[in-house]
Amino acid sequence: MNYDDDDRSEFQDPGGRSALRRASKTNPRIYPCPTCKAKNVLTKRDVQLKYQCDRCADAAENGRGY
């Protein structure tokens, strides 16, 4: 898929803060977070990008850690 720089349609929350990708039939949200181990929070694309769930990402960005 090609996305232009202003196209945020690939994201789960295009106008929000989450970097997670939108789930679909070909990109289901079936993978656990590598940090907190919460089930079914990441898509294959999120895993490829080495992301963690939004809760863990927010905690890390705020210096709180998990």
Residue pairs with C-beta under 8 A, 6 or more apart in sequence:
1 10
3 9
3 10
8 14
8 15
9 22
10 21
10 22
11 18
11 19
11 20
11 21
11 22
12 18
12 20
12 21
12 22
12 23
13 20
17 54
17 58
18 54
18 57
19 49
19 51
19 57
20 41
20 42
20 43
20 46
20 51
20 53
20 54
21 27
21 43
21 45
21 46
21 49
22 43
23 29
23 43
27 43
27 44
27 45
28 43
28 44
29 40
29 41
29 42
29 43
30 40
30 43
30 44
31 40
31 41
31 42
31 43
31 44
31 46
31 47
32 38
32 39
32 40
32 41
32 42
33 41
33 42
33 52
33 53
33 55
33 56
34 50
34 52
35 52
35 53
35 56
35 66
36 52
36 53
36 55
36 56
36 66
38 53
38 55
41 53
41 54
42 51
42 52
42 53
51 57
52 60
56 66
59 65
59 66
60 66
